[in-house]
Amino acid sequence: MLAVLFVVLAGGAGAARAGEPAQAAPATAQADPVASAVAAARALIDAGRPADAIARLTPLGQADPRVRLATGVALYHADRRREAIAALEAVRPLFPDGSVERREAEQVLGLSLYLDGRYAEAIPWLERTRAVVPDNLELNFTLGQAYIQTRNAPGARSALAKAFGVPADSPAAHVVTAQLMIRLQNEALAQAELQQALARDPRTLRANFLLGQIALFRGDLDAAVERSKGELALNPSDAMAFYQLGDALQRQDRGDEAIDALQRSLWLNPFYSGPYILLGRAYAKKGQLATAEGMLRRAIEYDPNNRAAHYLLAQLLQQLGRADEAKQEFAVAEKLDTRGGE
């Protein structure tokens, strides 16, 4: 659940922004039974009990805007996003523009729309919140992802540059934006960002690596090899670039070169299971089954829930004539497959 940046107390009396001390509520607010009930409901929300908060608010009815706002916030925290959206859209205009209550309604409305996949509708409300808290990391990160989902690269870059503390017009901003675009499966947008980064500075770190990653996804192995080598020319201590290079070379049936790259990856980072799995495949293909077994067992040591490692080890044990051990590994792999393990 995305964090809420504003805290509203007792119908607005003593309202405070997150991180600021709340002012004492006046005696009239303390005597107000609705304010007391809303404050108690908000305490339940803060304690991670939104359903109990809704139960406390429901008998109060929805005539009081404070109750309606708190109900909308509680619905958001209860993952009842569409109900939260309806409640917050209706109550937002009832508070003065610029008030903490209205800002909270707008912020939680934006977050609810975002989580409901209505990114274009969420952006204006998230932007209104950003105008008040421009340096909030989580808000900028969320807004950047919303812009990616709407294919607005400049908007995404502006927000994510803030989230990651880099200038919006820098090569680094292009790279970090591309990284998130790849994660959100917008490879075409990411490729354009990375090409812009390299156009600004051909020595930009991670740009070639990510272009190689995109090429590998697309099955363009020559480009994946070239880009991975380009990254390593800039940073020969990049374990993941060596791993990516080894992966691409192995797919090209360039086994000895792949082994060299994967071994270098492990020298730099011996605790990642991926290179061990690929080395297990490479050595098995070369007929070096004992070495392959050692690599696969090391992969499992570092990642016990890796289905591929267990399955490959089971196949290898079958080749070695160790049927009982192979059966055990197949069973583990099947169990992990049922659980969605990888």
C-alpha positions in Angstrom: 0.0 0.0 0.0 1.4 3.4 -1.0 1.9 5.7 1.9 -0.3 8.7 2.6 1.6 11.9 3.1 -0.9 14.0 5.0 -2.3 13.2 8.5 -5.6 14.7 9.4 -6.7 14.9 13.0 -10.2 15.2 14.4 -11.9 16.9 11.4 -9.1 19.2 10.6 -8.5 20.7 14.1 -4.8 20.4 14.8 -4.1 19.1 11.3 -0.5 18.4 10.5 1.6 17.2 7.6 3.6 14.0 8.0 6.8 14.8 9.8 5.5 18.0 11.5 4.3 18.1 15.1 0.5 18.3 15.4 -0.9 21.3 17.3 -3.2 20.7 20.2 -6.8 20.5 19.3 -9.1 23.1 20.9 -11.4 22.1 23.7 -14.5 22.6 21.4 -13.1 19.9 19.1 -12.4 17.6 22.0 -16.0 17.9 23.0 -17.2 17.2 19.5 -18.3 13.5 19.5 -18.0 13.2 15.7 -14.4 14.6 15.9 -13.6 12.1 18.6 -15.0 9.2 16.6 -13.1 10.2 13.5 -9.9 10.6 15.5 -10.5 7.1 16.9 -11.1 5.7 13.4 -7.9 7.3 12.1 -6.0 5.7 14.9 -7.3 2.4 13.8 -6.2 3.1 10.2 -2.7 4.0 11.5 -2.6 0.8 13.4 -3.3 -1.2 10.2 -7.0 -1.9 11.0 -9.0 -0.1 8.3 -11.9 -2.6 8.5 -12.4 -1.7 12.1 -12.1 2.0 11.2 -14.9 1.6 8.7 -17.0 -0.3 11.2 -16.6 2.6 13.7 -17.4 5.3 11.0 -20.4 3.6 9.5 -22.9 4.3 12.3 -22.0 8.0 12.1 -23.6 8.3 8.7 -22.1 10.3 5.8 -23.6 13.8 6.4 -20.4 15.1 8.0 -17.6 15.7 5.5 -15.0 14.7 8.1 -16.7 11.2 8.3 -16.8 10.9 4.6 -13.2 11.8 4.2 -12.0 9.4 6.9 -14.2 6.7 5.3 -12.6 7.3 1.9 -9.1 7.0 3.5 -10.1 3.8 5.4 -11.5 2.3 2.2 -8.2 3.0 0.4 -6.2 1.3 3.2 -8.7 -1.7 3.1 -7.9 -2.1 -0.7 -11.5 -1.2 -1.5 -10.2 1.2 -4.1 -13.2 1.8 -6.3 -15.4 2.6 -3.2 -12.6 4.9 -2.0 -12.5 6.7 -5.4 -16.2 7.3 -5.3 -16.1 8.6 -1.7 -13.2 10.9 -2.3 -14.4 12.3 -5.5 -17.6 13.3 -3.8 -16.1 14.7 -0.6 -13.2 16.6 -2.1 -15.1 19.7 -3.3 -16.6 20.1 0.2 -13.3 21.3 1.7 -11.7 24.7 0.9 -9.1 24.7 -1.8 -5.7 24.5 -0.2 -6.9 23.0 3.0 -5.2 20.0 4.5 -8.4 18.0 4.2 -8.8 18.7 0.5 -5.1 18.0 -0.1 -5.5 14.6 1.6 -8.6 13.8 -0.4 -6.8 14.7 -3.6 -3.7 12.7 -2.7 -5.5 9.5 -1.6 -7.8 9.9 -4.7 -4.7 10.0 -6.9 -3.2 6.9 -5.2 -6.4 5.0 -5.4 -6.8 5.7 -9.1 -3.1 4.7 -9.6 -3.6 1.4 -7.8 -6.7 0.8 -9.8 -4.8 1.1 -13.0 -6.4 4.4 -14.0 -3.1 6.1 -14.6 -4.1 9.1 -16.7 -6.8 10.0 -14.2 -4.4 9.6 -11.3 -1.7 12.0 -12.7 -3.5 15.3 -12.2 -4.2 14.6 -8.5 -0.7 13.2 -7.9 0.7 16.4 -9.5 -1.4 18.6 -7.3 0.1 16.7 -4.3 3.6 17.1 -5.7 3.1 20.8 -5.9 2.8 20.8 -2.1 5.5 18.2 -1.3 7.8 18.4 -4.4 10.7 16.4 -2.9 8.7 13.4 -1.5 10.5 10.3 -2.9 7.6 7.9 -2.9 5.2 10.3 -4.5 7.7 11.1 -7.3 8.4 7.4 -7.8 4.7 6.7 -8.1 4.1 9.6 -10.4 7.0 8.5 -12.6 5.5 5.0 -13.0 2.1 6.6 -13.8 3.8 8.6 -16.6 5.5 5.5 -18.0 2.2 3.7 -18.1 0.7 6.6 -20.1 3.8 6.6 -22.4 4.8 10.1 -21.3 8.6 9.8 -21.2 9.4 13.4 -20.3 7.0 13.4 -17.4 8.4 10.1 -16.2 11.9 11.4 -16.4 11.1 14.6 -14.5 9.5 12.7 -11.6 12.0 9.9 -11.4 14.9 12.3 -11.5 13.5 13.8 -8.4 13.0 10.4 -6.8 16.6 9.4 -7.5 18.2 12.7 -6.9 19.7 13.4 -10.3 19.2 16.3 -12.7 16.2 15.8 -15.0 18.3 16.6 -18.1 21.2 14.3 -17.3 22.2 11.0 -18.8 21.6 9.4 -15.4 18.0 10.5 -15.5 17.5 8.8 -18.9 19.1 5.6 -17.5 17.1 5.4 -14.4 13.9 6.1 -16.3 14.8 3.4 -18.8 15.4 0.9 -16.0 11.8 1.5 -14.7 10.4 1.4 -18.3 12.0 -2.1 -18.7 10.5 -3.2 -15.4 7.1 -2.1 -16.6 7.6 -3.8 -20.0 7.9 -0.6 -22.1 11.1 -1.7 -23.9 10.6 0.6 -26.9 10.4 3.7 -24.6 13.4 2.5 -22.6 15.5 2.0 -25.8 14.8 5.6 -26.8 15.8 6.9 -23.3 19.0 4.9 -23.4 19.9 6.1 -26.9 19.4 9.7 -25.7 21.7 9.0 -22.7 24.5 7.7 -24.9 24.0 10.6 -27.3 24.6 13.0 -24.4 27.6 11.0 -23.1 28.8 7.8 -24.8 30.5 6.7 -21.5 27.2 6.7 -19.5 27.2 3.6 -17.2 24.5 1.0 -17.5 23.1 2.4 -20.8 24.8 -0.3 -22.9 24.0 -2.9 -20.3 20.3 -2.2 -20.5 20.3 -2.0 -24.3 21.9 -5.4 -24.2 19.2 -6.6 -21.9 16.5 -5.4 -24.3 18.4 -7.1 -27.2 18.6 -10.3 -25.2 14.8 -10.2 -24.5 14.2 -9.8 -28.2 16.6 -12.6 -29.2 19.0 -10.2 -31.0 22.1 -12.1 -29.7 24.7 -10.2 -31.7 23.4 -6.9 -30.3 23.3 -8.3 -26.8 26.9 -9.4 -27.0 28.0 -6.1 -28.5 26.2 -4.0 -25.9 27.4 -6.2 -23.0 31.0 -5.8 -24.1 30.4 -2.1 -24.5 29.4 -1.9 -20.9 32.4 -3.9 -19.8 34.7 -1.6 -21.7 33.5 1.2 -19.4 33.3 -0.9 -16.2 35.2 -4.2 -16.2 34.0 -4.9 -12.7 30.3 -5.2 -13.6 29.4 -8.8 -12.6 25.9 -8.5 -14.2 27.3 -7.4 -17.5 29.6 -10.5 -17.5 26.6 -12.7 -16.7 24.5 -11.1 -19.5 27.4 -11.6 -21.9 27.8 -15.2 -20.9 24.1 -15.8 -21.4 24.1 -14.3 -24.9 27.3 -16.2 -25.8 25.8 -19.5 -24.6 22.7 -19.0 -26.7 25.0 -18.5 -29.6 26.7 -21.9 -28.8 29.9 -20.2 -28.0 30.4 -22.3 -25.0 34.1 -21.7 -24.1 33.6 -17.9 -24.4 30.5 -18.1 -22.3 32.3 -20.0 -19.6 35.0 -17.4 -19.5 32.4 -14.6 -19.1 30.4 -16.4 -16.5 33.5 -17.3 -14.5 34.5 -13.6 -14.4 31.0 -12.8 -13.2 31.4 -15.2 -10.3 34.8 -13.9 -9.4 33.2 -10.5 -9.0 30.0 -11.7 -7.3 30.1 -15.4 -6.1 26.7 -15.2 -4.3 24.4 -15.0 -7.3 22.9 -18.2 -8.6 22.4 -17.3 -12.2 26.0 -17.8 -13.5 26.2 -21.1 -11.7 23.1 -22.4 -13.5 24.5 -21.3 -16.9 27.8 -22.8 -16.1 26.1 -26.1 -15.2 24.5 -26.1 -18.6 27.7 -25.2 -20.3 29.8 -27.9 -18.6 27.0 -30.5 -19.1 27.1 -29.8 -22.8 30.9 -30.3 -22.8 30.4 -33.6 -21.1 32.0 -32.5 -17.9 29.2 -33.8 -15.7 30.9 -33.7 -12.3 31.8 -30.0 -12.8 28.3 -29.3 -14.0 26.8 -31.0 -10.9 29.1 -28.9 -8.7 27.9 -25.7 -10.3 24.2 -26.6 -10.0 24.6 -27.6 -6.4 26.3 -24.3 -5.7 23.4 -22.5 -7.4 20.9 -24.3 -5.1 23.1 -23.5 -2.1 22.6 -19.8 -2.8 19.0 -20.0 -4.1 17.2 -23.1 -2.7 13.9 -22.1 -4.3 15.3 -21.9 -7.8 13.2 -24.4 -9.8 15.5 -24.3 -12.9 18.5 -25.3 -10.8 16.7 -28.3 -9.3 15.3 -29.4 -12.6 18.6 -29.2 -14.4 20.3 -31.0 -11.5 17.6 -33.8 -11.8 18.3 -34.2 -15.5 22.0 -34.4 -14.8 21.6 -37.0 -12.1 19.6 -39.1 -14.5 22.5 -38.9 -17.0 24.8 -40.0 -14.2 22.6 -43.0 -13.4 21.6 -41.7 -9.9 17.9 -42.3 -10.3 16.8 -41.9 -6.7 18.6 -38.6 -6.3 17.2 -37.4 -9.6 13.7 -38.4 -8.5 14.1 -36.3 -5.4 15.2 -33.2 -7.4 12.4 -33.6 -9.8 10.0 -33.7 -6.9 11.5 -30.4 -5.5 11.3 -28.8 -8.9 7.6 -29.8 -9.3 6.8 -28.5 -5.9 8.4 -25.2 -6.6 6.6 -25.0 -10.0 3.3 -25.5 -8.2 4.2 -22.7 -5.8 5.3 -20.5 -8.6 9.0 -20.8 -7.7 11.7 -20.1 -10.2 
